[in-house]
Amino acid sequence: MSDRDVAGDAGGRMQAVHDATLVFEYERERRARIVAESVRPEVGEIDDERSRTALRREGSAVEISIEARDLTALRAAANTWFTLVSVAERVNERGRRTTIE
């Protein structure tokens, strides 16, 4: 199964010069799906005229592709996505432990 969302700036005029792909692999496809669904609402919401993001889930991996006009925007976007995924993972783990206990 594959999921993909792509978003750009409102005018579609951003010309990316730099890009990065963040790949998060999980032991189970279910966890990848939960993480992807948790961060998916942010795709397009935090994009601006300097960067845009695409999110894709393929099996047990979540892939976040970032395109940016400059390195500062690329770094800021990558840091934001690392944080969002980290929060989704922690919340999922805490919820899983609560359910088991």
Order of alpha helices (4+ residues) and beta strands (2+ residues): beta-beta-alpha-beta-beta-alpha
